[in-house]
Each structure stands twice: as structure tokens, then as C-alpha cells.
Amino acid sequence: MEFLFEGILNITWQQAVMWVIGALLIYLAIAKKLEPPLLLPMGFGAILVNLPLSGALNQTLPGIGEVTGIIDWLFRVGIEASEAMPLLLFIGIGAMIDFGPLLSNPRLLLFGAAAQFGIFATVTASVLLGFNLRDAAAIGIIGGADGPTSILVSQVLKSDYIGPIAIAAYSYMALVPIIQPFAIKLCTTEKERRIRMSYNPKSVSQLTRILFPISVTIIAGLVAPASIALVGFLMFGNLIRECGVLKSMSDSAQKELVNLITLLLGITIAASMQADRFVSLPTVKIMGLGLLAFIFDTIAGASFAKFLNLFLKQKINPMVGAAGISAFPMSSRVIQRMGLEADPQNHLLMHAAGANVSGQIASVIAGGVIIGLVPGLL
């Protein structure tokens, strides 16, 4: 009988806190519809792994010995040993992205690059707050506004804070409709937000659409070799979409593959959300730094557009620059809504979408650059 109540006797206050956090994530996913495919599995997983002596993790049973739990096994095989889950998810993401708006206006690539400033600003801030360079770099990638990249980089760099980083990345992605309007209004005037941009898209041939993912992969591989797994899988997914002969595969990558990997990734990352490591001051710092990263990204993109306007006759609405973060397609939708609020005739969606997908490329390249640079600096 004592064994039956052993779990109750081993409850800690930190575990109780994690149950509350898990319940909050589930609430946000269901009631507020904030990234439900990820926040719900992560929330349930946070409860699951923080039950005393949880069989979902490794435990020692009388007469049996040590037993490997399913979540611990999934984490070790799918994330720790091979980084397979985040990378496979990139195939589906690539298949979902239409680079047409970007290809019809290539200068939008500049905004994707500019909006990654938040990554490197957050790395600096993390070091100043006492994190070592390895952890600071992993925290900084939250500014890439790309959950799978955040998980992959933090795992490759062997950060001690994979769980908080994943929570911050996905939570703030879900809160983009709240964070970005605040940040944009900090650095732009109402007059700037009313700037109209005409949209006269150039036709993009299928050949161009096919050559683009191949070219990006080669260039990224030559410039930043450490990024090739991230960029390559993203571009492979896009090539499946654009080649025109693999429609069923493209559909499967966008739906079945993305849904399955997202489901498993969400509950598996809970292995790094055990109470003794998660309930701590560094976690609070990481959540704050993640918020700053998203604000820095947005302000950097908008400010870069304002800088370009000093030299351009046809002005760019600075909000389009803010869409250069990787939170696709939430950010472009936010910019469209804000454009209409400033001027009901101002349609910015396609411009913002082009900047938004360029941010997707830039964030994975930035992740690869960090993976390549940081070990050499340690």
C-alpha cells in the first residue's frame, strides 16, 4: 500500500508550480487559441513529466530496475541524438511557404536580414545578465521568431534551458498580434503608418520558383555551412511544393507531416521542463529576454525601412520592415490590419508577406551562423 501512495508523498512545491504552468498553457491553447498545436501538447507534457516518479521519464521500479519512459526516449532519439524532429518539421514548413511575393520584389530580402537584429541584441543582453555564451546564444535565437530553430540551436549548443527557450519562442510567436503593434507604435509615427505602397507584382515563372530553393541552399551552404541542415530541409520542402509533379507529397508534408511532428515535438520537449530545472530565476530572465528579442526584431525591421526611405522616391511603409521577423504568417496579417487601421485603402498584405517569408529564410541562416560561431568562441 505504501508504494501506491508513493507519488503523493513525493510531491514538491516546484512540481505543483509546473502543474499550474501546464494548465495555463492548455488554457491559452483552448480558450485563447494561441498556437494550440504546440501549447496544448507542451502544457499537458509539463504536467505529465512533473508527476512524482513519473513513468513518462526514467524511473526505478522494485523488482524491475530502471525503466526508460516514453517521453525521455522520444527526447533522446528525436531531439538530443539527431535533432530529427525540428528538422523534419522544416520540410513541412517549406512546403507551406509561397515565395512568390518575395521573388516578385527581391529587395524585401533586406528586411528579413534587418529584423534578425533582435537575435544578436538579445545574446548581448543575456551575457550581461550572467548567462554564459553558450546559453546566451541559445536564448538569443528566440529572436528568430521560429520555434523549431530555437529548439534545434539550443539542443546543438547543449544549453541547460531548452524547455524555457521553447516555451518563450512559441508563446511569443502566439502573442505577435499583441507584441508587434506595441513595438511598431514605439518607433513609427501615424503619418509613416499611412504610407501607401502600390502592388504591381511581376509574374514569377515556375523555373524561377524551382531554381530559388536550390540556389538558396547552395549559397547558404557556401556562406554558412552550419546552416545547411536548417536551410536545406526548409528549401527541400519548398521544392516539393513548386516542382509541380509531387502535389500529393506536398499536401502530405503540409498536413500529415507537420501535424504529426508538431504533436510529438510539443509533448517531447516537456522532457526538458522538469520542475527542479524549470522553476528558477533563469527561467524568468529567459521569458523577459524573449519578449525583448521580439520587440528588438520589430523595431529593427521598421527602423531599417525608415533608413531606406531617406534615399527612396517611392517610400516604404515602415511596418513592412517590421514584418521581416520569421513569425509567418502572423506578422504579415498584423501589418495588414494595422495598415487598414491607419488608412482603410492601404493594403500591405503582399508586401508584408514577402518580408515575412524572407524572415523565415534569414532566421534559419542566423541559427546556422550561431551554431557555427559559438563553439569556436568557447
PAVEX-781646 format. One record per atom (N, C-alpha, C): x, y, z; residue in one letter. Coordinates in pm, whole numbers, padded with zeros to 5 digits, always signed. Layout:
XYZA;...
***
This chain:
+00082-00121+00000M;+00000+00000+00000M;+00086+00127+00000M;+00201+00120+00066E;+00288+00238+00070E;+00332+00277-00070E;+00357+00176-00156F;+00401+00204-00292F;+00293+00276-00370F;+00165+00243-00342L;+00055+00306-00414L;+00048+00455-00386L;+00089+00498-00267F;+00081+00639-00230F;+00217+00708-00237F;+00314+00640-00297E;+00450+00696-00301E;+00453+00827-00378E;+00373+00837-00486G;+00370+00960-00564G;+00323+01077-00482G;+00217+01059-00404I;+00162+01168-00322I;+00265+01213-00220I;+00339+01119-00163L;+00436+01152-00059L;+00557+01226-00114L;+00577+01225-00248N;+00696+01287-00307N;+00667+01416-00383N;+00546+01470-00370I;+00513+01596-00437I;+00596+01710-00379I;+00652+01794-00468T;+00724+01914-00425T;+00647+02038-00471T;+00676+02151-00409W;+00607+02275-00447W;+00643+02316-00590W;+00768+02285-00633Q;+00808+02318-00770Q;+00724+02240-00871Q;+00695+02113-00840Q;+00611+02034-00930Q;+00470+02093-00936Q;+00419+02138-00823A;+00286+02199-00821A;+00283+02325-00908A;+00393+02401-00904V;+00403+02520-00990V;+00398+02480-01138V;+00466+02370-01172M;+00467+02325-01311M;+00329+02276-01355M;+00251+02221-01263W;+00114+02183-01298W;+00033+02308-01335W;+00056+02414-01259V;-00015+02540-01287V;+00029+02595-01424V;+00161+02591-01450I;+00211+02638-01579I;+00154+02555-01693I;+00152+02423-01673G;+00095+02335-01776G;-00052+02366-01800G;-00126+02386-01691A;-00269+02419-01704A;-00288+02552-01775A;-00199+02648-01748L;-00208+02779-01813L;-00184+02766-01964L;-00086+02686-02002L;-00059+02665-02145L;-00179+02600-02214L;-00238+02502-02147I;-00357+02436-02203I;-00472+02536-02217I;-00489+02621-02117Y;-00595+02723-02121Y;-00573+02819-02238Y;-00449+02866-02254L;-00419+02959-02363L;-00444+02893-02500L;-00412+02763-02508A;-00432+02692-02635A;-00579+02675-02667A;-00660+02642-02568I;-00802+02611-02593I;-00889+02736-02590I;-00878+02814-02483A;-00967+02929-02465A;-00926+03047-02553A;-00795+03071-02565K;-00747+03187-02640K;-00698+03152-02780K;-00692+03019-02809K;-00649+02972-02941K;-00509+03024-02978K;-00418+03029-02882L;-00281+03073-02905L;-00193+02951-02934L;-00155+02934-03060E;-00069+02823-03102E;-00114+02690-03040E;-00241+02652-03052P;-00288+02528-02987P;-00214+02401-03027P;-00167+02385-03154P;-00097+02260-03188P;+00028+02236-03104P;+00087+02344-03050L;+00208+02326-02970L;+00187+02353-02822L;+00115+02459-02789L;+00100+02491-02648L;+00020+02385-02573L;-00078+02323-02638L;-00155+02219-02569L;-00069+02097-02537L;+00004+02038-02635P;+00092+01924-02600P;+00200+01962-02499P;+00255+02085-02512M;+00359+02127-02418M;+00301+02141-02277M;+00180+02195-02268G;+00117+02210-02137G;+00087+02077-02073G;+00029+01985-02151F;-00001+01852-02096F;+00128+01779-02061F;+00230+01793-02146G;+00358+01728-02119G;+00422+01782-01991G;+00407+01915-01966A;+00463+01974-01845A;+00401+01912-01720A;+00272+01881-01726I;+00205+01813-01614I;+00253+01669-01604I;+00262+01604-01719L;+00296+01462-01725L;+00433+01432-01663L;+00534+01512-01699V;+00670+01482-01652V;+00694+01531-01510V;+00600+01611-01456N;+00618+01663-01321N;+00528+01596-01219N;+00469+01485-01256L;+00405+01399-01157L;+00515+01322-01085L;+00510+01313-00955P;+00617+01246-00880P;+00643+01105-00933P;+00771+01073-00953L;+00813+00942-01001L;+00746+00907-01135L;+00729+01006-01219S;+00654+00990-01344S;+00710+00878-01430S;+00622+00789-01471G;+00663+00680-01560G;+00691+00728-01700G;+00661+00855-01731A;+00694+00910-01862A;+00843+00938-01875A;+00912+00947-01760L;+01057+00966-01756L;+01121+00841-01697L;+01252+00841-01693N;+01321+00726-01634N;+01284+00710-01487N;+01262+00587-01444Q;+01235+00561-01303Q;+01281+00419-01270Q;+01301+00396-01141T;+01342+00264-01094T;+01225+00198-01023T;+01183+00082-01073L;+01071+00010-01015L;+01120-00111-00937L;+01060-00139-00820P;+01100-00254-00739P;+01088-00385-00819P;+01195-00463-00817G;+01194-00593-00885G;+01213-00585-01035G;+01216-00463-01090I;+01232-00448-01236I;+01361-00374-01269I;+01391-00272-01191G;+01509-00191-01219G;+01471-00063-01292G;+01567-00003-01358E;+01543+00125-01427E;+01462+00103-01555E;+01361+00187-01572V;+01272+00180-01688V;+01279+00314-01762V;+01303+00309-01893T;+01307+00431-01974T;+01167+00473-02012T;+01129+00594-01973G;+00996+00646-02006G;+00986+00688-02152G;+00866+00693-02205I;+00845+00723-02347I;+00887+00865-02383I;+00861+00962-02296I;+00898+01100-02328I;+01050+01115-02326I;+01114+01053-02229D;+01259+01059-02224D;+01320+00993-02347D;+01262+00881-02390W;+01313+00812-02510W;+01293+00898-02635W;+01174+00957-02649L;+01148+01043-02765L;+01243+01162-02767L;+01270+01218-02650F;+01359+01334-02644F;+01502+01295-02685F;+01548+01183-02634R;+01684+01141-02664R;+01701+01105-02811R;+01603+01036-02869V;+01614+00991-03008V;+01578+01102-03107V;+01470+01172-03078G;+01420+01268-03176G;+01478+01407-03168G;+01536+01444-03054I;+01590+01579-03039I;+01737+01577-02999I;+01769+01506-02891E;+01906+01511-02838E;+02007+01443-02929E;+01974+01324-02978A;+02072+01247-03055A;+02082+01291-03200A;+01970+01329-03263S;+01972+01354-03407S;+01911+01487-03450S;+01844+01559-03358E;+01770+01681-03392E;+01669+01654-03504E;+01620+01529-03514A;+01536+01491-03627A;+01402+01565-03630A;+01338+01577-03514M;+01203+01635-03514M;+01199+01779-03565M;+01284+01870-03512P;+01280+02007-03566P;+01313+02013-03715P;+01408+01931-03758L;+01447+01934-03899L;+01336+01881-03990L;+01273+01773-03950L;+01163+01719-04030L;+01048+01818-04039L;+01028+01895-03932L;+00922+01995-03933L;+00949+02101-04039L;+01077+02129-04064F;+01112+02229-04165F;+01070+02187-04305F;+01065+02058-04333I;+01018+02015-04465I;+00873+02059-04484I;+00791+02036-04384G;+00651+02077-04392G;+00635+02228-04399G;+00716+02300-04321I;+00708+02447-04324I;+00746+02499-04462I;+00852+02441-04519G;+00893+02483-04654G;+00785+02458-04756G;+00714+02346-04743A;+00607+02314-04837A;+00488+02409-04822A;+00476+02473-04708M;+00364+02564-04683M;+00391+02706-04734M;+00517+02740-04759I;+00554+02878-04789I;+00549+02906-04940I;+00485+03015-04976D;+00485+03065-05113D;+00583+03182-05119D;+00695+03161-05189F;+00796+03267-05201F;+00765+03363-05315F;+00649+03350-05378G;+00613+03435-05491G;+00623+03584-05461G;+00561+03634-05351P;+00570+03778-05321P;+00714+03825-05303P;+00799+03739-05247L;+00940+03775-05230L;+01012+03777-05363L;+00987+03677-05448L;+01055+03669-05577L;+01014+03782-05670L;+00892+03833-05654S;+00848+03943-05739S;+00903+04077-05689S;+00956+04081-05568N;+01017+04202-05513N;+01134+04164-05424N;+01249+04126-05485P;+01361+04068-05409P;+01420+04158-05302P;+01399+04290-05313R;+01459+04378-05212R;+01400+04354-05072R;+01286+04284-05068L;+01226+04252-04939L;+01316+04160-04856L;+01411+04093-04922L;+01508+04011-04850L;+01584+04092-04745L;+01604+04220-04774L;+01679+04306-04682L;+01609+04317-04547L;+01475+04317-04550F;+01402+04332-04425F;+01411+04206-04340F;+01415+04091-04407G;+01434+03967-04332G;+01567+03966-04258G;+01671+04020-04325A;+01802+04026-04261A;+01803+04128-04148A;+01744+04246-04171A;+01747+04353-04071A;+01673+04312-03945A;+01563+04239-03961A;+01481+04203-03845A;+01543+04097-03757A;+01659+04043-03796Q;+01727+03946-03710Q;+01816+04013-03606Q;+01816+04147-03607F;+01896+04221-03510F;+01864+04179-03366F;+01736+04145-03344G;+01694+04106-03209G;+01771+03987-03156G;+01812+03897-03245I;+01889+03779-03202I;+02019+03822-03134I;+02094+03906-03202F;+02228+03941-03154F;+02221+04042-03040F;+02117+04128-03039A;+02098+04217-02926A;+02063+04138-02800A;+01985+04032-02817T;+01945+03950-02702T;+02062+03866-02651T;+02148+03821-02740V;+02269+03749-02697V;+02351+03840-02604V;+02369+03964-02647T;+02446+04060-02566T;+02379+04083-02430T;+02247+04105-02433A;+02174+04128-02308A;+02182+04006-02217A;+02179+03886-02274S;+02185+03763-02193S;+02320+03750-02123S;+02426+03783-02194V;+02560+03778-02132V;+02568+03878-02018V;+02512+03997-02039L;+02514+04100-01934L;+02434+04056-01812L;+02335+03968-01831L;+02254+03920-01719L;+02315+03796-01653L;+02433+03756-01697G;+02504+03649-01628G;+02503+03513-01695G;+02440+03497-01810F;+02441+03369-01879F;+02575+03350-01951F;+02622+03225-01957N;+02745+03201-02034N;+02713+03212-02183N;+02816+03219-02266L;+02796+03247-02409L;+02713+03140-02477L;+02731+03015-02438R;+02656+02905-02500R;+02505+02922-02474R;+02470+02947-02348D;+02329+02967-02314D;+02276+03098-02372D;+02359+03202-02370A;+02316+03332-02423A;+02283+03323-02571A;+02365+03248-02645A;+02340+03233-02789A;+02210+03156-02812A;+02186+03054-02731A;+02062+02977-02744A;+01940+03062-02709A;+01954+03147-02608I;+01844+03237-02570I;+01821+03340-02680I;+01929+03390-02738G;+01917+03491-02842G;+01837+03445-02961G;+01844+03317-02994I;+01776+03268-03113I;+01624+03273-03097I;+01575+03298-02978I;+01432+03325-02961I;+01391+03440-03052I;+01485+03535-03071G;+01459+03649-03159G;+01441+03610-03304G;+01472+03487-03339G;+01446+03441-03475G;+01298+03417-03500G;+01219+03422-03393A;+01073+03403-03402A;+01039+03275-03477A;+01114+03170-03448D;+01095+03043-03516D;+01118+02932-03414D;+01010+02868-03370G;+01019+02767-03266G;+01114+02652-03295G;+01100+02584-03411P;+01191+02472-03439P;+01337+02512-03440P;+01368+02632-03492T;+01506+02678-03492T;+01555+02700-03349T;+01470+02755-03264S;+01509+02777-03125S;+01541+02645-03055S;+01456+02545-03077I;+01478+02414-03015I;+01607+02352-03068I;+01627+02357-03199L;+01744+02294-03260L;+01873+02359-03212L;+01879+02492-03216V;+02001+02563-03177V;+02033+02538-03030V;+01932+02546-02943S;+01957+02525-02800S;+02003+02383-02774S;+01956+02285-02851Q;+01998+02147-02833Q;+02140+02126-02884Q;+02170+02178-03003V;+02305+02163-03060V;+02409+02228-02969V;+02375+02343-02912L;+02469+02413-02824L;+02470+02357-02682L;+02388+02253-02658K;+02382+02188-02526K;+02346+02287-02416K;+02249+02373-02444S;+02204+02468-02343S;+02131+02395-02231S;+02139+02451-02113D;+02067+02395-01998D;+01922+02442-01991D;+01881+02522-02089Y;+01750+02587-02079Y;+01662+02563-02202Y;+01665+02442-02254I;+01587+02411-02374I;+01438+02434-02350I;+01388+02387-02237G;+01246+02400-02207G;+01199+02545-02201G;+01261+02630-02117P;+01220+02771-02113P;+01234+02841-02248P;+01339+02807-02324I;+01359+02870-02456I;+01245+02832-02550I;+01206+02704-02549A;+01096+02659-02635A;+00965+02726-02595A;+00939+02734-02465I;+00817+02797-02417I;+00814+02944-02459I;+00927+03014-02440A;+00933+03156-02477A;+00913+03176-02626A;+00981+03094-02707A;+00972+03109-02852A;+00829+03093-02902A;+00764+02985-02860Y;+00629+02959-02910Y;+00525+03050-02847Y;+00543+03085-02721S;+00447+03174-02656S;+00446+03311-02720S;+00565+03364-02745Y;+00571+03499-02802Y;+00533+03499-02950Y;+00554+03387-03019M;+00502+03378-03156M;+00350+03391-03155M;+00288+03325-03058A;+00143+03332-03047A;+00097+03473-03009A;+00183+03548-02940L;+00147+03682-02894L;+00192+03793-02990L;+00237+03756-03109V;+00278+03855-03209V;+00170+03961-03233V;+00041+03924-03241P;-00062+04027-03262P;-00070+04130-03150P;-00013+04100-03034I;-00011+04196-02924I;+00123+04269-02918I;+00233+04194-02935I;+00367+04250-02921I;+00401+04346-03034I;+00373+04305-03158Q;+00418+04388-03271Q;+00350+04525-03279Q;+00218+04534-03263P;+00159+04669-03267P;+00219+04763-03162P;+00246+04710-03043F;+00308+04791-02938F;+00446+04840-02983F;+00529+04747-03036A;+00666+04783-03076A;+00665+04877-03197A;+00575+04854-03291I;+00568+04938-03411I;+00531+05081-03375I;+00436+05096-03284K;+00394+05230-03245K;+00501+05304-03165K;+00594+05229-03107L;+00705+05291-03035L;+00800+05363-03131L;+00814+05311-03253C;+00919+05361-03342C;+00866+05422-03472C;+00736+05435-03489T;+00681+05496-03611T;+00576+05600-03573T;+00556+05693-03666T;+00451+05793-03648T;+00326+05749-03722T;+00214+05812-03690E;+00089+05780-03760E;+00101+05810-03909E;+00173+05917-03942K;+00193+05953-04082K;+00270+05843-04155K;+00372+05788-04091E;+00451+05681-04154E;+00366+05556-04173E;+00278+05527-04077R;+00195+05407-04089R;+00088+05422-04198R;+00065+05545-04245R;-00031+05567-04351R;+00032+05564-04490R;+00161+05545-04499I;+00228+05542-04630I;+00168+05431-04715I;+00124+05468-04834R;+00066+05369-04925R;+00173+05310-05016R;+00157+05184-05046M;+00250+05116-05136M;+00168+05045-05243M;+00197+05076-05368S;+00126+05010-05477S;+00181+04868-05494S;+00096+04780-05539Y;+00139+04641-05558Y;+00117+04602-05703Y;+00226+04596-05777N;+00222+04554-05916N;+00315+04434-05932N;+00269+04318-05892P;+00357+04202-05889P;+00405+04159-06027P;+00532+04126-06032K;+00586+04069-06155K;+00553+03920-06157K;+00527+03870-06276S;+00499+03727-06286S;+00627+03648-06256S;+00610+03543-06180V;+00724+03459-06142V;+00708+03324-06209V;+00801+03288-06294S;+00789+03164-06369S;+00812+03044-06278S;+00764+02929-06323Q;+00785+02807-06245Q;+00933+02774-06236Q;+01008+02802-06344L;+01151+02775-06341L;+01219+02855-06230L;+01180+02982-06216T;+01236+03065-06110T;+01203+03009-05973T;+01078+02965-05958R;+01035+02908-05830R;+01112+02780-05798R;+01148+02703-05899I;+01223+02579-05878I;+01369+02609-05847I;+01426+02705-05919L;+01568+02737-05901L;+01594+02808-05768L;+01493+02880-05717F;+01514+02958-05595F;+01555+02871-05476F;+01480+02767-05438P;+01522+02687-05322P;+01656+02618-05343P;+01685+02579-05468I;+01814+02515-05495I;+01927+02616-05477I;+01907+02738-05530S;+02010+02842-05521S;+02034+02885-05376S;+01926+02903-05302V;+01940+02944-05162V;+02017+02839-05083V;+01988+02713-05109T;+02058+02604-05038T;+02207+02607-05067T;+02243+02624-05194I;+02384+02626-05232I;+02455+02746-05171I;+02394+02864-05182I;+02455+02987-05129I;+02471+02977-04977I;+02365+02932-04908A;+02374+02919-04762A;+02480+02817-04723A;+02490+02709-04799G;+02591+02607-04769G;+02733+02658-04785G;+02753+02749-04881L;+02887+02804-04904L;+02920+02915-04804L;+02821+02997-04770V;+02844+03112-04681V;+02841+03069-04534V;+02744+02987-04498A;+02728+02945-04358A;+02701+02795-04354A;+02805+02712-04367P;+02785+02566-04375P;+02705+02508-04260P;+02716+02567-04141A;+02643+02512-04027A;+02492+02527-04041A;+02450+02614-04133S;+02306+02637-04150S;+02244+02541-04251S;+02324+02455-04314I;+02276+02381-04430I;+02164+02282-04395I;+02168+02223-04276A;+02060+02131-04240A;+01929+02208-04225A;+01934+02323-04157L;+01815+02405-04138L;+01761+02456-04271L;+01848+02525-04346V;+01806+02584-04473V;+01771+02476-04574V;+01851+02370-04579G;+01830+02265-04679G;+01695+02196-04664G;+01657+02163-04542F;+01528+02096-04523F;+01412+02191-04552F;+01428+02319-04516L;+01324+02418-04547L;+01308+02431-04698L;+01419+02443-04769M;+01415+02460-04914M;+01372+02332-04985M;+01405+02217-04928F;+01359+02090-04987F;+01208+02083-04985F;+01150+02123-04871G;+01005+02126-04863G;+00944+02219-04965G;+01008+02336-04986N;+00957+02430-05085N;+00972+02378-05227N;+01080+02305-05253L;+01100+02246-05386L;+00991+02143-05415L;+00953+02064-05315I;+00843+01969-05333I;+00717+02043-05373I;+00694+02159-05311R;+00575+02239-05340R;+00577+02292-05483R;+00692+02343-05525E;+00699+02418-05651E;+00730+02334-05774E;+00776+02210-05757C;+00819+02133-05874C;+00701+02095-05965C;+00582+02087-05911G;+00463+02061-05992G;+00433+01916-06017G;+00518+01825-05974V;+00496+01683-06002V;+00479+01600-05874V;+00479+01668-05759L;+00469+01596-05632L;+00359+01658-05544L;+00245+01683-05605K;+00137+01750-05533K;+00093+01671-05410K;+00077+01541-05424S;+00032+01460-05310S;+00135+01463-05197S;+00265+01460-05234M;+00370+01469-05132M;+00369+01606-05065M;+00350+01710-05146S;+00344+01845-05091S;+00229+01858-04993S;+00114+01805-05030D;-00002+01809-04942D;+00024+01732-04812D;+00090+01617-04826S;+00120+01535-04707S;+00219+01607-04616S;+00319+01672-04676A;+00418+01745-04596A;+00353+01859-04520A;+00259+01930-04586Q;+00192+02044-04524Q;+00094+02003-04415Q;+00036+01886-04429K;-00070+01844-04336K;-00023+01733-04243K;-00016+01611-04295E;+00014+01496-04208E;+00150+01509-04140E;+00254+01545-04218L;+00388+01552-04159L;+00395+01662-04054L;+00348+01782-04089V;+00352+01894-03994V;+00271+01862-03869V;+00153+01806-03886N;+00069+01777-03770N;+00132+01673-03678N;+00185+01567-03738L;+00243+01459-03657L;+00368+01506-03583L;+00460+01572-03654I;+00584+01617-03590I;+00555+01724-03486I;+00463+01816-03516T;+00428+01920-03420T;+00372+01859-03292T;+00285+01760-03309L;+00226+01692-03194L;+00334+01626-03108L;+00422+01549-03170L;+00528+01480-03096L;+00630+01577-03037L;+00664+01680-03114L;+00763+01776-03067L;+00711+01850-02944L;+00583+01887-02946G;+00527+01960-02834G;+00532+01883-02704G;+00493+01756-02707I;+00491+01679-02583I;+00632+01628-02546I;+00718+01609-02646T;+00853+01560-02619T;+00939+01665-02552T;+00922+01792-02593I;+01005+01898-02534I;+00980+01911-02385I;+00869+01853-02337A;+00839+01857-02193A;+00944+01784-02112A;+01024+01697-02175A;+01132+01628-02102A;+01231+01728-02043A;+01239+01848-02102S;+01330+01950-02051S;+01259+02050-01961S;+01136+02016-01919M;+01057+02107-01835M;+01035+02050-01696M;+01130+01972-01648Q;+01119+01916-01514Q;+01135+02027-01410Q;+01057+02019-01305A;+01042+02129-01210A;+01174+02176-01150A;+01263+02082-01115D;+01386+02121-01046D;+01474+02211-01132D;+01458+02204-01266R;+01537+02289-01355R;+01457+02407-01408R;+01327+02390-01421F;+01245+02492-01488F;+01204+02605-01394F;+01166+02571-01271V;+01120+02672-01175V;+01243+02738-01113V;+01288+02846-01174S;+01411+02910-01129S;+01416+03053-01182S;+01507+03131-01126L;+01525+03270-01170L;+01569+03278-01316L;+01661+03191-01362P;+01698+03198-01504P;+01579+03185-01599P;+01480+03103-01563T;+01362+03090-01648T;+01288+03223-01660T;+01276+03293-01548V;+01210+03426-01550V;+01289+03521-01640V;+01422+03517-01628K;+01506+03603-01712K;+01487+03570-01859K;+01481+03441-01891I;+01466+03399-02030I;+01334+03447-02089I;+01228+03440-02012M;+01098+03488-02059M;+01104+03638-02088M;+01171+03712-02001G;+01186+03856-02024G;+01272+03886-02145G;+01381+03811-02160L;+01470+03831-02274L;+01402+03795-02405L;+01319+03691-02402G;+01245+03653-02523G;+01152+03764-02569G;+01085+03828-02474L;+00997+03940-02508L;+01078+04055-02569L;+01192+04086-02508L;+01278+04191-02563L;+01325+04156-02704L;+01354+04028-02727A;+01402+03986-02860A;+01299+04017-02967A;+01173+03986-02941F;+01067+04012-03039F;+01050+04163-03060F;+01061+04241-02953I;+01049+04386-02966I;+01167+04442-03045I;+01289+04394-03014F;+01407+04439-03088F;+01395+04407-03236F;+01349+04286-03268D;+01331+04246-03409D;+01240+04343-03482D;+01125+04370-03421T;+01025+04455-03485T;+01077+04596-03506T;+01139+04652-03404I;+01191+04789-03414I;+01304+04796-03517I;+01389+04693-03521A;+01500+04692-03616A;+01449+04690-03760A;+01349+04604-03788G;+01295+04597-03923G;+01230+04727-03965G;+01150+04786-03876A;+01082+04913-03907A;+01183+05026-03923A;+01285+05028-03839S;+01386+05135-03845S;+01468+05125-03973S;+01494+05003-04018F;+01569+04986-04142F;+01489+05040-04261F;+01359+05016-04261A;+01273+05070-04368A;+01275+05222-04365A;+01273+05280-04246K;+01279+05426-04233K;+01413+05480-04285K;+01520+05405-04261F;+01651+05445-04312F;+01653+05443-04465F;+01597+05337-04524L;+01592+05330-04671L;+01510+05444-04730L;+01408+05485-04660N;+01322+05593-04711N;+01396+05724-04729N;+01510+05739-04662L;+01591+05860-04679L;+01645+05871-04820L;+01653+05756-04891F;+01713+05755-05024F;+01615+05717-05135F;+01492+05686-05101L;+01396+05637-05199L;+01291+05742-05232L;+01254+05748-05359K;+01144+05835-05400K;+01010+05773-05363K;+00994+05644-05392Q;+00874+05572-05354Q;+00897+05513-05215Q;+00834+05574-05116K;+00860+05538-04978K;+00803+05400-04943K;+00868+05337-04847I;+00825+05207-04794I;+00755+05231-04662I;+00641+05169-04644N;+00575+05177-04514N;+00661+05103-04412N;+00708+05169-04306P;+00798+05103-04210P;+00741+04975-04150P;+00610+04963-04148M;+00550+04842-04091M;+00586+04719-04174M;+00608+04738-04304V;+00650+04625-04388V;+00786+04573-04342V;+00875+04664-04303G;+01004+04622-04249G;+00990+04540-04123G;+00891+04577-04040A;+00867+04503-03915A;+00822+04361-03941A;+00763+04336-04060A;+00718+04200-04094A;+00834+04108-04128A;+00958+04159-04122G;+01073+04076-04155G;+01106+03971-04052G;+01033+03968-03939I;+01057+03860-03844I;+00999+03730-03901I;+01036+03620-03842S;+01003+03490-03902S;+00867+03436-03862S;+00790+03509-03784A;+00661+03459-03736A;+00560+03462-03852A;+00571+03363-03938F;+00489+03358-04061F;+00368+03267-04038F;+00248+03306-04080P;+00212+03433-04146P;+00152+03535-04050P;+00166+03514-03917M;+00100+03602-03821M;+00142+03748-03839M;+00275+03769-03858S;+00324+03905-03865S;+00267+03980-03986S;+00262+03916-04102S;+00210+03984-04221S;+00063+04019-04203S;-00012+03934-04133R;-00153+03964-04106R;-00167+04083-04012R;-00077+04092-03913V;-00079+04205-03820V;-00054+04335-03896V;+00043+04333-03988I;+00077+04453-04064I;-00039+04494-04153I;-00106+04396-04216Q;-00222+04427-04298Q;-00331+04495-04214Q;-00355+04443-04096R;-00460+04500-04010R;-00423+04641-03966R;-00297+04662-03927M;-00254+04795-03884M;-00256+04894-04000M;-00224+04847-04120G;-00229+04934-04237G;-00370+04982-04264G;-00467+04893-04250L;-00606+04929-04273L;-00659+05021-04162L;-00607+05003-04041E;-00647+05092-03933E;-00598+05234-03958E;-00476+05246-04013A;-00420+05378-04041A;-00485+05442-04163A;-00520+05360-04262D;-00582+05408-04386D;-00663+05292-04444D;-00797+05301-04444P;-00880+05189-04491P;-00853+05146-04635P;-00780+05228-04712Q;-00748+05192-04850Q;-00605+05140-04865Q;-00538+05121-04755N;-00396+05083-04759N;-00381+04933-04738N;-00356+04860-04847H;-00343+04715-04840H;-00194+04677-04849H;-00142+04628-04739L;+00002+04598-04729L;+00032+04449-04723L;-00071+04364-04736L;-00053+04222-04708L;+00056+04158-04793L;+00055+04180-04923M;+00151+04110-05010M;+00293+04160-04985M;+00310+04290-04962H;+00444+04340-04928H;+00491+04278-04796H;+00401+04277-04698A;+00437+04221-04568A;+00466+04072-04578A;+00390+04001-04661A;+00412+03856-04677A;+00550+03829-04736A;+00592+03912-04833G;+00725+03895-04890G;+00835+03914-04787G;+00821+04020-04705A;+00918+04044-04597A;+00914+03931-04495A;+00794+03881-04468N;+00775+03777-04369N;+00845+03646-04408N;+00830+03605-04534V;+00895+03480-04576V;+01046+03499-04588V;+01090+03622-04616S;+01235+03646-04617S;+01290+03631-04475S;+01208+03668-04376G;+01249+03649-04238G;+01262+03502-04202G;+01178+03417-04263Q;+01188+03273-04240Q;+01324+03220-04285Q;+01367+03266-04403I;+01499+03225-04453I;+01610+03281-04364I;+01599+03410-04333A;+01706+03476-04256A;+01721+03415-04117A;+01610+03376-04055S;+01619+03322-03919S;+01691+03188-03915S;+01666+03102-04014V;+01735+02972-04012V;+01882+02989-04047V;+01913+03085-04134I;+02055+03113-04164I;+02123+03168-04039I;+02054+03259-03968A;+02111+03315-03844A;+02133+03204-03742A;+02039+03110-03733G;+02057+02997-03643G;+02179+02916-03678G;+02199+02892-03808G;+02318+02819-03853G;+02446+02894-03825G;+02443+03027-03842V;+02561+03108-03813V;+02599+03097-03666V;+02498+03103-03579I;+02525+03092-03435I;+02582+02955-03401I;+02524+02850-03461I;+02576+02715-03437I;+02722+02704-03481I;+02756+02772-03591G;+02892+02767-03642G;+02991+02852-03563G;+02945+02967-03513L;+03036+03062-03449L;+03062+03031-03303L;+02958+03001-03228V;+02971+02994-03082V;+03071+02890-03036V;+03068+02764-03087P;+03168+02667-03037P;+03312+02715-03055P;+03337+02791-03161G;+03472+02840-03185G;+03514+02951-03089G;+03415+03016-03028L;+03445+03125-02934L;+03459+03076-02791L;+03421+02952-02766L;+03424+02898-02629L;+03564+02846-02594L;
***
